[in-house]
């Protein structure tokens, strides 16, 4: 049987559709196998923006959200409720779906197959479409290489009573809010959402959803196992983020193990540590696991470990002809990281397998408000990996930035982690425009620029980018203060100039 394709992409994620588009742009012959696709990410982004708008208007004119903690005695001319926001989000998701549709991919020449399938190793490595056990004929897709971009699904912890009580996950919360079990209002085609929420887990998405629901008038409790939310980020920044969430109305319970869940009458009860919490709905966001069931991976020697596929630095699985990318190989679900992995995997699968992933300069962002963004090493990891005396940490606060004062967005901090010679090891930013600011630092790191090479960087004034300029100035100041010989030379030089007769 001849090889039909240059690459067969097994999908069910936006990463897979992006991979099909990139492969086609490289003039490869591509097949995309896709059973279904979830646009929950775009629902979340759209709802988050509605929540931010609601917060901004509330701060500006006293926004009234009916039935919420922000309801005012007098009727406000501005009112935002979650069902209306869900209708808006549905429109956003539909527009984005049209842009990434399989129809467009098919028009470009991608062979799109909307069905399930599994690998087979004999007589040749192939991906079989259809269910032979049901008496259906199978179509065999043969390719030089294969790419798994199948995404992941929520991993549900074993908690006494959770399954019987019922819960939501990151994969179905937005569909629930749009079409769910809430009570229908006579004036609205969408259900009234639950008022009280408990969110289990400290994933970035759970923090984003907690803040969004709180800003839209829900009572939200966030329960995490660790001593801080997002244990991988800087403790100072974690405290700022937690404070912001609490200001927005999110109740945060740390170092709490959930031991049981019960339904009593029409309410759900959660035992978290020594606290019993009453709620209307539970969202479980404790982790993800790869969607590998039914693919017959064992037959083609593809191994997984701790719910994720095992890959090398070329993104090859334990079968070198099968590549994988996205959250199916572990880590948080960041689309920019998945796209980077797609490009690396396709370069190896379609040409020579010589490209290796390097995550050092890839920026990450959590879509809280303000946003939290990072790249490279944190202060703690840098000091663990290198000698303490070689590491320099620059802190700049948003309250010192003119644009932050003008827009009343003074909450935030920018931390740069450097070698004393100016080499940038990493950065963490919490504040307005953090996602855009971290891109500048990531670009500098990718081009191996030292901080002193940003000295002539003069951003538009006023703008939040000024905080990077201030960081450069702080580096010069700290370097001078630590170099006594240079200080003495400069002082002597100016003393000489003042005594020189003109």
C-alpha positions in Angstrom: 0.0 0.0 0.0 1.6 3.3 -1.1 2.1 6.3 1.3 -0.7 8.8 0.6 0.3 11.7 2.9 3.3 13.6 4.1 1.7 14.0 7.5 -1.5 12.8 9.1 -2.7 15.0 12.0 -4.9 13.4 14.6 -6.8 16.3 16.1 -9.8 17.5 18.0 -8.1 20.7 19.1 -7.4 24.2 17.6 -3.7 23.2 17.7 -4.5 20.4 15.2 -6.2 22.8 12.8 -3.3 25.2 13.1 -0.9 22.3 12.4 -2.9 21.4 9.3 -2.8 25.0 8.0 1.0 25.3 8.6 1.7 21.9 6.9 -0.4 23.0 3.9 1.4 26.3 3.6 4.6 24.2 3.4 3.0 22.5 0.4 2.7 19.1 2.1 -0.1 16.6 1.5 -2.1 16.7 4.7 -4.9 14.7 6.3 -6.7 16.0 9.4 -8.7 13.5 11.5 -11.0 15.3 13.8 -13.8 13.7 15.8 -14.9 17.0 17.5 -13.7 20.4 18.7 -14.3 22.5 21.8 -14.2 26.3 21.6 -14.4 26.8 25.3 -11.2 28.9 25.3 -12.9 31.6 23.2 -16.0 31.5 25.3 -13.8 32.2 28.3 -11.9 35.0 26.7 -15.1 36.7 25.6 -16.8 36.3 29.0 -13.6 37.6 30.7 -13.7 40.8 28.6 -17.4 41.3 29.6 -16.4 40.9 33.2 -13.6 43.5 32.8 -16.0 45.9 31.2 -18.5 45.3 34.0 -15.9 46.1 36.6 -14.7 49.2 34.8 -18.2 50.6 34.4 -19.0 49.7 38.0 -16.0 51.6 39.2 -16.8 54.6 36.9 -20.6 55.0 37.3 -21.8 52.6 39.9 -22.8 49.6 37.8 -25.8 47.7 39.1 -25.9 43.9 38.5 -29.4 42.7 39.5 -29.4 40.3 42.4 -25.7 40.7 43.0 -23.6 42.2 45.8 -23.2 45.3 43.6 -27.0 46.0 43.2 -27.7 49.6 44.0 -31.0 50.9 45.5 -31.7 53.1 42.5 -31.9 51.6 39.0 -28.7 52.1 37.2 -28.7 52.9 33.4 -26.1 50.3 32.9 -26.8 46.6 33.7 -24.8 43.5 32.8 -25.9 39.9 33.6 -24.2 36.6 32.8 -26.8 35.3 30.4 -26.4 38.4 28.2 -22.6 37.9 28.3 -23.0 34.3 27.3 -25.0 35.3 24.2 -22.2 37.7 23.3 -19.6 34.9 23.9 -21.6 32.6 21.7 -21.3 35.1 18.8 -17.6 35.5 19.4 -17.0 31.7 19.4 -19.1 31.3 16.2 -17.1 34.0 14.4 -13.8 32.4 15.4 -15.1 28.9 14.4 -15.9 30.2 11.0 -12.3 31.5 10.6 -10.8 28.2 11.7 -13.5 26.0 10.1 -12.8 22.7 8.5 -14.5 24.0 5.4 -11.7 26.6 4.9 -9.0 23.9 5.5 -10.7 21.6 3.0 -10.8 24.5 0.5 -7.0 24.8 0.9 -6.5 21.2 0.1 -6.5 19.5 3.5 -8.1 16.1 3.5 -10.5 16.6 6.5 -12.0 13.4 8.0 -14.6 13.9 10.8 -14.4 10.5 12.4 -12.7 8.4 15.0 -9.8 6.1 14.3 -6.9 4.2 15.8 -3.3 3.2 14.9 -2.4 -0.2 13.5 1.1 -1.6 13.1 0.6 -4.5 10.7 1.3 -4.9 7.9 2.4 -1.3 7.9 2.1 1.6 10.3 -1.2 3.4 9.4 -4.2 5.2 11.0 -7.4 3.3 10.5 -10.6 5.3 10.2 -13.9 3.6 11.3 -14.9 0.9 13.7 -14.1 -2.6 12.3 -15.7 -4.3 15.3 -19.1 -2.8 14.3 -18.9 -4.4 10.9 -17.9 -1.1 9.1 -15.3 -1.0 6.5 -12.1 0.9 7.5 -10.1 3.5 5.6 -6.4 3.2 6.1 -4.4 6.5 6.1 -0.7 5.9 5.4 1.8 8.7 6.0 5.6 9.2 6.3 4.9 10.6 9.8 2.0 11.4 12.1 1.2 14.2 14.5 -0.9 13.8 17.6 -2.6 17.1 18.6 -5.5 15.5 20.4 -5.6 17.8 23.4 -6.6 16.7 26.9 -9.6 16.4 29.1 -10.2 17.2 32.8 -8.7 14.8 35.3 -11.2 14.2 38.1 -9.9 13.6 41.6 -11.3 10.8 43.7 -13.4 12.7 46.3 -16.1 10.9 48.3 -19.5 11.9 47.0 -18.3 14.1 44.1 -19.6 11.9 41.3 -23.0 11.4 42.9 -23.4 15.1 43.7 -22.4 16.3 40.2 -19.9 18.8 39.0 -18.7 20.9 36.1 -15.3 21.0 34.4 -13.3 23.4 32.2 -14.6 21.5 29.1 -18.3 22.0 29.8 -18.8 25.0 32.0 -19.5 27.5 29.2 -22.0 25.1 27.5 -23.6 24.7 30.9 -23.9 28.5 31.4 -25.4 28.9 27.9 -27.7 25.9 27.7 -27.5 24.5 31.3 -29.9 23.5 34.1 -30.5 27.0 35.4 -34.0 28.5 35.8 -35.3 30.2 32.6 -36.3 33.8 32.8 -39.4 34.8 30.8 -37.5 37.6 29.1 -34.4 35.6 28.3 -33.7 32.5 26.2 -30.7 31.6 28.3 -30.9 30.2 31.8 -30.2 32.2 35.0 -26.8 30.9 36.1 -26.1 29.5 39.6 -25.4 32.2 42.2 -22.9 30.4 44.4 -19.8 28.6 43.0 -16.9 26.6 44.5 -13.9 26.1 42.2 -11.5 23.3 43.1 -7.9 23.6 41.9 -5.3 26.2 41.2 -4.9 26.0 37.4 -4.5 29.3 35.5 -7.9 28.7 33.9 -9.6 28.2 37.3 -8.2 31.5 38.6 -9.4 33.3 35.4 -12.9 31.8 35.7 -13.1 32.6 39.4 -12.4 36.3 38.8 -14.7 36.5 35.8 -17.7 34.9 37.7 -17.1 37.2 40.7 -17.0 40.3 38.5 -20.3 39.2 36.9 -22.0 39.0 40.3 -21.5 35.4 41.4 -20.3 34.4 44.9 -17.1 32.4 44.3 -14.9 30.3 46.6 -11.6 29.1 45.2 -10.1 26.1 47.0 -6.4 25.1 46.4 -4.2 22.5 48.1 -1.0 24.6 48.3 0.0 27.5 50.5 -0.4 29.9 47.6 -2.3 30.1 44.3 -0.1 29.1 41.3 2.9 27.6 43.2 5.2 28.1 40.2 5.1 31.9 40.2 7.0 34.3 42.4 5.5 34.5 46.0 5.5 38.3 45.9 3.4 38.3 42.7 1.2 35.5 43.9 0.3 37.6 47.0 -0.6 40.6 44.7 -2.8 38.4 42.5 -4.5 36.8 45.5 -5.2 40.3 46.9 -6.7 41.4 43.6 -9.0 38.3 43.5 -10.1 39.0 47.0 -10.9 42.6 46.1 -13.0 41.4 43.3 -15.0 39.2 45.7 -13.3 35.8 45.3 -13.0 33.9 48.6 -9.7 31.9 48.6 -9.0 28.9 50.8 -5.4 27.6 50.7 -3.9 24.5 52.1 -7.2 22.8 52.1 -7.8 19.1 51.1 -11.3 18.4 49.9 -12.4 15.2 51.6 -16.1 14.8 50.7 -19.0 16.3 48.8 -22.7 15.9 49.6 -26.1 17.1 48.3 -28.4 18.2 51.1 -31.9 19.1 49.7 -31.2 21.4 46.7 -27.7 22.5 47.9 -24.2 21.0 47.5 -21.9 20.9 50.4 -18.1 20.6 50.3 -15.8 19.7 53.2 -12.5 21.5 52.5 -10.1 21.0 55.5 -12.1 22.1 58.6 -14.5 24.2 56.5 -18.0 23.1 55.3 -19.0 25.2 52.3 -22.5 25.5 50.9 -22.8 26.1 47.1 -25.0 25.8 44.1 -22.4 24.5 41.7 -18.9 22.9 41.7 -16.2 23.4 39.1 -13.4 20.9 39.2 -10.2 22.3 37.7 -7.4 20.2 39.3 -5.6 18.9 36.3 -5.8 17.5 32.7 -5.1 14.1 31.1 -4.4 13.2 27.5 -7.2 12.0 25.2 -5.4 8.8 24.3 -8.1 6.2 24.8 -9.1 4.3 21.7 -6.0 5.2 19.7 -4.4 1.8 20.1 -1.1 3.5 21.0 0.4 0.5 22.8 0.3 -1.4 19.5 2.6 1.1 17.8 4.9 1.5 20.9 3.8 5.0 22.0 4.1 5.3 25.7 2.6 7.7 28.2 3.5 8.6 31.8 1.4 10.2 34.5 -1.5 10.9 32.0 0.7 12.5 29.3 2.5 11.3 26.2 6.3 10.8 26.5 8.3 12.8 23.9 11.9 13.8 23.4 13.2 17.3 22.7 12.3 16.8 19.0 8.7 16.1 20.0 8.9 12.5 18.9 7.0 9.9 20.9 8.6 6.6 21.7 7.7 5.7 18.1 10.0 8.1 16.1 7.4 8.4 13.2 4.7 9.7 15.6 5.1 13.2 17.0 3.0 15.0 19.6 2.4 18.6 20.7 0.1 20.7 22.9 -1.2 19.9 26.3 -1.3 16.2 25.4 2.4 16.1 26.3 1.9 17.9 29.6 2.1 21.3 31.1 -0.6 24.1 31.1 -2.7 24.7 28.1 -1.1 27.8 26.5 -1.9 28.2 22.8 1.3 30.1 21.9 3.4 27.2 23.4 1.3 24.7 21.4 1.9 26.7 18.2 5.6 26.8 18.8 5.5 23.0 19.3 3.5 22.5 16.1 6.2 24.4 14.0 9.0 22.4 15.6 7.2 19.0 15.2 6.3 19.7 11.5 9.8 20.8 10.6 11.0 17.5 12.0 8.2 15.4 10.5 8.2 16.9 7.0 12.0 17.5 6.6 14.9 16.3 8.7 14.4 15.6 12.4 17.0 18.1 13.7 14.9 20.8 15.3 14.7 20.8 19.1 12.3 22.6 21.5 13.7 25.3 23.7 11.2 26.9 26.0 13.6 29.4 27.6 12.3 32.4 25.6 8.6 31.4 25.3 6.3 33.9 27.2 3.3 32.7 29.2 0.3 34.7 30.4 -2.5 34.1 32.8 -5.6 36.1 31.7 -6.4 37.6 35.1 -7.1 41.3 35.5 -4.5 42.7 35.7 -2.7 40.1 33.7 0.2 38.0 34.9 2.9 37.1 32.4 6.3 35.5 32.7 9.3 34.3 30.6 12.4 32.3 31.5 13.5 31.6 35.1 11.8 32.9 38.2 13.9 34.5 40.9 13.8 31.3 43.0 14.8 29.0 40.2 17.6 31.3 39.0 19.1 31.4 42.5 18.9 27.7 42.8 20.4 27.1 39.4 23.2 29.7 39.7 25.2 31.1 42.5 23.2 33.6 44.6 25.8 36.3 44.2 25.7 36.2 40.4 21.9 37.0 40.3 20.5 40.5 40.2 16.8 41.2 40.6 15.3 44.4 39.4 11.9 45.5 40.8 9.8 48.3 39.3 6.3 49.1 40.4 3.5 50.3 38.1 2.7 53.1 40.5 5.9 54.8 39.3 4.7 54.7 35.6 2.9 57.8 34.3 0.5 55.8 32.1 -0.5 53.8 35.1 -1.3 57.0 37.1 -3.3 58.5 34.2 -5.4 55.3 33.7 -5.7 54.6 37.4 -4.0 51.2 36.9 -1.3 51.4 39.5 -1.5 47.8 40.8 1.4 45.8 39.5 5.1 44.9 39.5 7.8 44.1 37.0 10.6 41.8 38.1 13.6 41.2 35.9 16.1 38.4 36.8 19.6 39.0 35.4 23.2 38.0 35.6 25.3 40.9 36.9 26.7 41.3 33.4 23.2 42.2 32.1 22.2 38.9 30.6 18.4 38.4 31.0 17.4 35.1 32.6 13.7 35.8 33.1 11.0 38.2 34.0 7.6 38.2 35.7 5.1 41.0 35.3 1.8 41.5 37.0 -0.1 44.6 35.8 -1.9 46.2 32.9 -0.5 45.3 29.5 1.7 42.6 31.1 1.1 40.3 28.1 2.5 42.9 25.7 5.4 43.9 27.9 6.6 40.3 28.4 6.7 39.9 24.6 9.4 42.6 24.4 11.5 41.0 27.0 11.0 37.5 25.4 12.2 39.0 22.1 15.3 40.5 23.7 16.1 37.1 25.3 15.6 35.3 22.0 18.1 37.6 20.4 20.5 37.3 23.3 20.3 41.0 24.0 21.7 42.1 27.4 19.8 44.7 29.3 22.4 47.4 28.6 21.6 47.0 24.9 18.1 48.3 25.7 19.6 51.5 26.9 18.5 53.4 23.8 15.0 52.0 24.0 12.8 55.1 24.3 9.1 54.0 24.4 6.3 56.4 23.6 5.4 58.5 26.6 3.1 58.0 28.4 2.8 54.2 28.0 3.2 51.2 30.2 6.3 50.2 28.3 8.1 52.9 30.3 8.5 50.3 33.1 11.1 48.5 30.9 13.0 51.8 30.5 12.9 52.3 34.2 14.3 48.8 34.7 17.3 49.6 32.5 18.0 52.7 34.6 17.7 50.7 37.8 20.3 48.2 36.4 22.7 51.0 35.8 22.1 52.4 39.3 22.7 49.0 41.0 25.8 48.3 38.9 27.3 51.6 39.8 26.5 51.2 43.5 28.2 47.9 43.6 31.4 49.1 41.8 33.4 51.2 44.3 36.3 51.7 42.0 34.1 53.1 39.2 32.4 55.4 41.7 35.8 56.7 42.8 36.9 57.2 39.2 33.7 59.2 38.3 34.0 61.3 41.4 37.6 62.1 40.7 36.8 62.9 37.0 34.1 65.4 37.9 36.3 66.9 40.6 39.0 67.4 38.0 36.6 69.0 35.6 35.3 71.4 38.2 38.9 72.5 39.0 39.9 72.9 35.4 40.2 76.5 34.3 38.2 77.2 31.1 
